[in-house]
Amino acid sequence: MEKELHQPVDMCLKDGTLNQAAIGWSRFPLHRANLKGWGRRKRFDYWCVVSPEMILAFSISDTDYKSATSLFFFDRKTQTETTASSMKWFKSNPTSRAPWGTQQIRSGDKNVDISITPGDQTIGLNVATAHVNAEVEVSVPDDHQSMGVLVPWSSRRFQYTRKDNCLTASGRVRANGVTYQLNEKTTTATMDHGRGKWPYETLWNWASGSGTTDGEEIGLQFGAKWTAGTPATENALRLGGQIEKISEELEWTYDTENWLAPWTIKGERVDLVFTPEYHRHSEFNKKIVSSREEQVFGHFSGTVWSLKGHGYRVENIFGWAEEVHRRW
């Protein structure tokens, strides 16, 4: 079992190496990302807002030698997507360096102007691009639990990731001349917050889903590949608002020749089939620096089990699964 942390802790020692006391997971944000040493530091924030009509997702990242912003919008009825992005080489984003929740994070690009603004039990998400504009308010109650974990590869390479799902959101999105009203009863938001010092090449899986079964909230949070061989995972369930950590590496099965074929994710407390309905591919290759993303949206079905052994049916919970390969 992984160690659960209950008090704030610095990620790094004074020399910039890993603070061993920071290894563990938490239900609330406790890790202070006092990263030092230029070149391998990675800071990124990703949000995905899902309503019955649309998907709005974006990321703001800073990797020391470049800052980048990307946006993805998807109309679930017409099955059409709209994207926007910006990348600035040898220019970092200073708004990503402040402790989580203390100040606004902003892309700083007039063509892809995206901001994340913390408030009193809320987070504001604002988007302004040529074809997509959004004003979204995400509700984050003080007692809302999330899954945060520090994954150590070595004393000099480590990553803190915090995944949060089953959040509710309201507001509106305007895309390509159409306005989408977001009702908090039917709109969910998911966050991926990461701070760390990564190795040059990484391959990872991530899957997330937010929904209910028999009137009870269920959140699915799974990762793979990048945590293999470490004493940590990013696997967890949200059951009735409580985070239940899964410390085993789960078995993922999927077809890299057909991303829309069913995926399976299995373990002692997880037996799920993920059925994709849309595949999003994103790629850039600058030889030394490259990224390939294969993300599929669809529905999870199957069974998950609590730590006490109670089984929960998972029926058509919407979410996504992905494989990402990066050289950075």
FENHU-V989350 format. One line per field, one symbol per residue. psi: psi as a letter, one per 20 degrees, with the letter a starting at -180 (. if undefined). A space follows every 10 residues. Layout:
# FENHU-V989350
psi: ???
This chain:
# FENHU-V989350
psi: qqppqiqqqq hqrhjirpoh iiparriqoh ppmmqqoqhi pppqppqppp rhhrppqrqp qokfiqqqpq qpqpohgikq qpqqrqpoqk orohiiiqqp jhrppqhkph hnopqooqan kqppopporh ipqqopoppn qhjpqropqp ophaiioqpp poppakqqqr bqppplippo popiijpqqp qopppaoqrg pqpqqpqqqp aqpkjppppp oqrrghipir jqrkpqqook ippoqoiqpq opproiinii qqqqoqahjp nqppoqippp ppqqokfhpr pppoppqbqp qcqqqrhjjp pppoolpqbr qqpppqo.
